[in-house]
Amino acid sequence: VVDLTCPVIAYYQNPPASALSLSVITLGFTVSDAISGVKTVECKLDGVVTACKSGEIKTLMDLG
């Protein structure tokens, strides 16, 4: 079986519209793939990769 469907990323906690002026935001998300499953998830901001997992709420700091 060849899975040609991308994983689904669903956000359940989004930063407010005013987040562009904040230095700390939180983001909640899930990642799923009905056929292949999801083994690992990585989060990347400004070229820096950090470990993260589906279902967690990620806090991003020092954005300003």
C-alpha angles and dihedrals in degrees: 000000000000114000108212094169119100120232116267117244114197121186116211099170116041128181115254120261088256090062091104088077097042127095094207127042135167126220127188123197147157127213122203141164116191095201108034102019124220119275100179140000128207128194119210129192124171091347095307115120119207131179116257137157138219113271097025128119108236120208115209115198139186093031097141 
